[in-house]
Amino acid sequence: MGVMRFTVHPAGLLDATTEIPQAFLCGFDGRVFPSRVEMDGNTLTFRRMNSESGKFHLPYPVQGFGRPIVSTATLRESETPYCLALELARGKICQVRNQLAVWESLGMQIPEDFVVSHRLAHRLFAQATGAKSDLAECSRLADQAIVKAHEAAAKLAKSYVRQRLAVRFKRSPQLPVSFGCRLNQEDLKLDNSLSFTDVFNAVGIPVEWHRIEPEEGTYHWENCDAVVNWAHERKLLMRAGPLLDFSENGLPQWLNQWGHDFYNLQSFISDFVETAVSRYTGKIRVWELATRANVGGAFKLNEEERLSLLARTLEVARQVDGEAQFFLRIDQPWGEYQTRGEHRLSPIQFVDALLRFGTGLAGVNLEIPIGFNGRGNGPRDLLDFSRMIDQWTVLEVPLNVSLCAPAATVTDALACDGIEVQAAHTGGVEWSEATQASWITEYVSLLMAKQSVVAINWSYISDASPHVFPNGGLVDARGRPKAGFTALSRCRSGQVLVSGLE
């Protein structure tokens, strides 16, 4: 068994119930190792079955940035415990330096204020390295180096976004990026008081099997039909799905009796996909075939079985509508879920395996909800977010990105049970309308700067209708648009270039 140890100073710096469980170790290829993390006093121990070198990731308090997930550089196992703060400082500085080299080689102009923060981070790291014999002093200096490295990362990433958007808007005043949002039938009444089409040119249609056919043979298409007709009248691009939800309770309950009969299960799934796509052939051109297929949970299907089901349903769907595009939604694109040891493939490897089937998968939709416990992704800074998007471009398929972030920390009775809002976001400020809008401005602008991203979708429009993520709508329960709604509008129009990314 492989063991890697880190010394934490001061003791109690990390929360054993919320932060330690989010820690993980990944290899050079990004695959996350199945592992167990333990905290004993001020020693953090990471146990796994192999002894390969890897990068350690965990939420860490960074002054002015909240508790984002911070990574070490690649480390080998050592008899002597590593100083956690020192290795996190080394990792962040290396990440910034590597990204600087890439963007500089592409012609990016490096801002002067970045250089100041970057040099100071190096100086503090050198001082921390010289103080390794004194854990308290080493950790203090390393923590300061982490702060300066994050400052440098933020300045570099924001400058990249500004320069890339300036180039893209100069080439075309209308970027080839669609903005979409999911709507239910009850949301359509907002159209009288909300300028939906001023912000969005696409609509998410909730064609979900467990809602449409809650009882075998009994279909409820009313909600979908209403939204499809509404969007058709306004000439909006329609994206439908996800047709299948591979989470533990995501498929219809009546299907449970067939859960251990793979071939009958495949037949039922194929029949529904054929029925749904046939109903809207000619109206809906973009479909989301499934969600959480890479994570799994439904009927304890293994990866091979899920891939086989996806390949078969893609084949059926393309036979019904050969002109439509079919996407796969990927949950947790950083791959943290692999720590449980139930998966052999990283998220990218899972999609790559499906592409190799030759079934005509058109692209990938990365689901990235930020600011939620129980489901979602740990908080990342702008540079980390950018690097993840760049990693997914190796598949050479169009990327859609579905986002959500909370606008309040209060209890939301209409959200899914078990999902709660985190206390603060990566800026270290409690989630509110203002922080949601600020997050949208930064991260949506970054996605607009990425040529591989062809669609940006918000999870849902209104807090007044049932939804997954608490307080994540762009309209509150009274029908009033939040600041995030305006922030999205400004991003799409390019107004962020006028005011800058502050």
LINRA-V639782 format. One record per residue. N is the residue number from 1. RES is the residue in one letter. PSI is psi as a letter, one per 40 degrees, with the letter a starting at -180 (NA if undefined). Layout:
N,RES,PSI + N,RES,PSI
This chain:
1,M,h + 2,G,i + 3,V,h + 4,M,h + 5,R,i + 6,F,i + 7,T,h + 8,V,h + 9,H,h + 10,P,i + 11,A,i + 12,G,e + 13,L,d + 14,L,i + 15,D,h + 16,A,e + 17,T,d + 18,T,d + 19,E,d + 20,I,d + 21,P,e + 22,Q,e + 23,A,i + 24,F,i + 25,L,h + 26,C,i + 27,G,a + 28,F,d + 29,D,e + 30,G,e + 31,R,h + 32,V,h + 33,F,h + 34,P,h + 35,S,i + 36,R,h + 37,V,h + 38,E,i + 39,M,h + 40,D,h + 41,G,b + 42,N,e + 43,T,h + 44,L,h + 45,T,h + 46,F,h + 47,R,h + 48,R,i + 49,M,d + 50,N,i + 51,S,f + 52,E,i + 53,S,i + 54,G,i + 55,K,h + 56,F,h + 57,H,h + 58,L,i + 59,P,h + 60,Y,h + 61,P,h + 62,V,h + 63,Q,h + 64,G,e + 65,F,e + 66,G,b + 67,R,g + 68,P,i + 69,I,h + 70,V,i + 71,S,i + 72,T,i + 73,A,i + 74,T,h + 75,L,i + 76,R,i + 77,E,i + 78,S,i + 79,E,d + 80,T,h + 81,P,i + 82,Y,i + 83,C,h + 84,L,d + 85,A,d + 86,L,d + 87,E,d + 88,L,d + 89,A,d + 90,R,d + 91,G,d + 92,K,d + 93,I,d + 94,C,d + 95,Q,d + 96,V,d + 97,R,d + 98,N,d + 99,Q,d + 100,L,d + 101,A,d + 102,V,d + 103,W,d + 104,E,d + 105,S,d + 106,L,e + 107,G,e + 108,M,h + 109,Q,h + 110,I,h + 111,P,i + 112,E,d + 113,D,d + 114,F,d + 115,V,d + 116,V,d + 117,S,d + 118,H,d + 119,R,d + 120,L,d + 121,A,d + 122,H,d + 123,R,d + 124,L,d + 125,F,d + 126,A,d + 127,Q,d + 128,A,d + 129,T,d + 130,G,e + 131,A,f + 132,K,d + 133,S,e + 134,D,g + 135,L,d + 136,A,d + 137,E,d + 138,C,d + 139,S,d + 140,R,d + 141,L,d + 142,A,d + 143,D,d + 144,Q,d + 145,A,d + 146,I,d + 147,V,d + 148,K,d + 149,A,d + 150,H,d + 151,E,d + 152,A,d + 153,A,d + 154,A,d + 155,K,d + 156,L,d + 157,A,d + 158,K,d + 159,S,d + 160,Y,d + 161,V,d + 162,R,d + 163,Q,d + 164,R,d + 165,L,d + 166,A,d + 167,V,d + 168,R,d + 169,F,d + 170,K,d + 171,R,d + 172,S,h + 173,P,e + 174,Q,h + 175,L,i + 176,P,f + 177,V,h + 178,S,i + 179,F,h + 180,G,i + 181,C,i + 182,R,h + 183,L,i + 184,N,i + 185,Q,d + 186,E,e + 187,D,e + 188,L,d + 189,K,e + 190,L,e + 191,D,d + 192,N,d + 193,S,e + 194,L,h + 195,S,g + 196,F,d + 197,T,e + 198,D,d + 199,V,d + 200,F,i + 201,N,e + 202,A,i + 203,V,h + 204,G,h + 205,I,h + 206,P,g + 207,V,g + 208,E,h + 209,W,d + 210,H,e + 211,R,d + 212,I,d + 213,E,g + 214,P,d + 215,E,h + 216,E,h + 217,G,e + 218,T,h + 219,Y,i + 220,H,g + 221,W,e + 222,E,d + 223,N,d + 224,C,d + 225,D,d + 226,A,d + 227,V,d + 228,V,d + 229,N,d + 230,W,d + 231,A,d + 232,H,d + 233,E,d + 234,R,e + 235,K,f + 236,L,i + 237,L,h + 238,M,h + 239,R,h + 240,A,i + 241,G,a + 242,P,h + 243,L,d + 244,L,h + 245,D,h + 246,F,e + 247,S,i + 248,E,d + 249,N,f + 250,G,e + 251,L,i + 252,P,i + 253,Q,d + 254,W,e + 255,L,e + 256,N,d + 257,Q,e + 258,W,e + 259,G,d + 260,H,e + 261,D,g + 262,F,d + 263,Y,d + 264,N,d + 265,L,d + 266,Q,d + 267,S,d + 268,F,d + 269,I,d + 270,S,d + 271,D,d + 272,F,d + 273,V,d + 274,E,d + 275,T,d + 276,A,d + 277,V,d + 278,S,d + 279,R,d + 280,Y,e + 281,T,h + 282,G,e + 283,K,d + 284,I,h + 285,R,e + 286,V,h + 287,W,i + 288,E,h + 289,L,d + 290,A,i + 291,T,i + 292,R,f + 293,A,d + 294,N,d + 295,V,d + 296,G,a + 297,G,d + 298,A,h + 299,F,e + 300,K,f + 301,L,h + 302,N,i + 303,E,d + 304,E,d + 305,E,d + 306,R,d + 307,L,d + 308,S,d + 309,L,d + 310,L,d + 311,A,d + 312,R,d + 313,T,d + 314,L,d + 315,E,d + 316,V,d + 317,A,d + 318,R,d + 319,Q,d + 320,V,d + 321,D,g + 322,G,e + 323,E,e + 324,A,i + 325,Q,h + 326,F,h + 327,F,i + 328,L,h + 329,R,h + 330,I,h + 331,D,i + 332,Q,g + 333,P,e + 334,W,e + 335,G,f + 336,E,d + 337,Y,e + 338,Q,e + 339,T,d + 340,R,e + 341,G,e + 342,E,e + 343,H,i + 344,R,d + 345,L,h + 346,S,i + 347,P,d + 348,I,d + 349,Q,d + 350,F,d + 351,V,d + 352,D,d + 353,A,d + 354,L,d + 355,L,d + 356,R,e + 357,F,e + 358,G,f + 359,T,e + 360,G,f + 361,L,h + 362,A,d + 363,G,a + 364,V,i + 365,N,h + 366,L,h + 367,E,h + 368,I,g + 369,P,h + 370,I,h + 371,G,e + 372,F,i + 373,N,i + 374,G,d + 375,R,i + 376,G,a + 377,N,i + 378,G,i + 379,P,h + 380,R,i + 381,D,i + 382,L,d + 383,L,d + 384,D,d + 385,F,d + 386,S,d + 387,R,d + 388,M,d + 389,I,d + 390,D,d + 391,Q,d + 392,W,e + 393,T,e + 394,V,d + 395,L,e + 396,E,f + 397,V,i + 398,P,i + 399,L,h + 400,N,i + 401,V,h + 402,S,h + 403,L,i + 404,C,i + 405,A,i + 406,P,i + 407,A,e + 408,A,i + 409,T,e + 410,V,i + 411,T,h + 412,D,h + 413,A,d + 414,L,e + 415,A,i + 416,C,i + 417,D,i + 418,G,e + 419,I,h + 420,E,i + 421,V,h + 422,Q,i + 423,A,d + 424,A,i + 425,H,a + 426,T,e + 427,G,e + 428,G,e + 429,V,i + 430,E,i + 431,W,h + 432,S,i + 433,E,d + 434,A,d + 435,T,d + 436,Q,d + 437,A,d + 438,S,d + 439,W,d + 440,I,d + 441,T,d + 442,E,d + 443,Y,d + 444,V,d + 445,S,d + 446,L,d + 447,L,d + 448,M,d + 449,A,e + 450,K,h + 451,Q,d + 452,S,e + 453,V,h + 454,V,e + 455,A,h + 456,I,h + 457,N,h + 458,W,i + 459,S,d + 460,Y,i + 461,I,d + 462,S,i + 463,D,e + 464,A,e + 465,S,i + 466,P,i + 467,H,i + 468,V,d + 469,F,h + 470,P,h + 471,N,f + 472,G,e + 473,G,i + 474,L,e + 475,V,h + 476,D,i + 477,A,e + 478,R,e + 479,G,e + 480,R,h + 481,P,h + 482,K,i + 483,A,d + 484,G,d + 485,F,d + 486,T,d + 487,A,d + 488,L,d + 489,S,d + 490,R,d + 491,C,d + 492,R,d + 493,S,e + 494,G,e + 495,Q,e + 496,V,d + 497,L,d + 498,V,d + 499,S,e + 500,G,i + 501,L,g + 502,E,NA
